[in-house]
Structure formats: C-alpha cells, structure tokens
Amino acid sequence: NVLCEAWACGRPVLVAEGCGIADLVREQALGMVARFDEADLAAKLLAAANDPAWRAATGKHAQQYVFAELDSWQIAERHEKLYASILASRRSAVPIVPRLQ
C-alpha cells in the first residue's frame, strides 16, 4: 500500500532487488530497483536526488499507472472475471469425486 500511495502522489519509488514488487517497478518504470548492498543503494539515491527531471517524469508516469491499473474497482473486476473463468472451467471438467444422490 505504501508504494501505491507514493505513486498516487506522483512519487517514484526505490525498492530492493528480490522483493515481490521489484519486477513491476522495473517493467513499468515506476522507480528504481537497488541491489542489496550499500554502494548500489547510495548510488541510486544520489542519482534520484540529482535528477529532478527523472523524478518528475517517473513520478507522473507512476501516478498515471496507479490510477489506470491499480484502481480498486478495476482490481475487483479482474478478480471477478478470474473467478468466473475458474468456475466455468470447473463446471465443464469431470468431477474428481462423484456426486452422491
């Protein structure tokens, strides 16, 4: 939630490599991903601090992304479609345990 709140405020984020959200941050260009070492973390922090244009552009992109893709209504709708497709596929499958009459 903290990352979504930062993006909603137009702020890029810095996350650690290996955390669950790192791939999304990298793939969607929502901030920076640092390795688990002090030198890389410091380099990424300095790079962000010294580049206001990058912060502004990435923050604006992140804000647009979070409102377009991570809106709670859209997430709920995607879950509903997923559940419906799972139920539909289960109805057409042969039951593992026969129903008792």
N, C-alpha and C positions, 0 to 999 in steps of 0.2 A: 504493500500500500504506500509506503514512503516514496518509492520510486515513481509510482503513478501520480502521487501528489506533486512531486518535483516536476515531472513532465507537464502536468496540468498547469503549473505555474510558469512554464516556459524555461525550465532549467535542465541542462544536460546533466547526466549522472556519471560517476566514476564507480565501477564495480570491480570486484576481484575475479580473476580467471577461475573457472571451475564452479562458480556459484550458478544456480539454476537460471538466472536471468541474463547471464553474460552473452549467450548466443543471440538472444533477442536484441540486446544493446548493440552488439556488433553488426548483426544482419540488417537492422533497421536504422543504424547510425543515430542512436539515441543518446550517445555519450561515449565514454572511453572504457576500455577494459584493461586493467593492470594485472601483471603477474604478481605472485605472492612474494615480492621482495621489495625492500625499502627503496632501492635505487629506481626501479620502474615506477613505483607509486609516486615518488618525489618528481620524477621526470614528467609523468602525466599531469600531476597537479600544477607544476610550473608551466607546462605547455598550455593548459587551460587558463591559468591565471594571466598569461602573457598574450592571449589571443581573444580579445573581446569580440571580434567578428565571428570567430568559430563558436564562441559561447552563445552569441545571439542567434546565429543561423541554426545551430544544432538545437538550441532551446525552442526556437519557433517550430522546427520540424517535429521535435518530440511532443510539443503541445498539440500540433495538428494530428499526430499519430495517436496520442492517447484519446483524444475526443472522437476520432474516426474509428479506431479499432478496439478500444478498451472501455467503451461505454457499457455500463452495467446492463442496460436493456439489450444491447447487441450481444453481449456475452450470454445472457439468459436465452435469447432467441437461438443462438448457436447450440447451446446445451439442449434446448427443446428439440431441435432438429436432429441432433445426435441421438438423443433418447428415442425419438420416433423411429429413426432408421434401425436402431438396435432392436426395438420391439418388432418392427416389421420383419427383420431378418429372422428373428426367433420364431415368429408365427409360421414362417414358411419352412422352418427346419423340422426335422423329425425329432420328437421329444426323446430325451435320454431315458426317462422313466415313464412307462406307460401310465396314463391316467386311470385311476380307479373309478369304477362305475358305481 
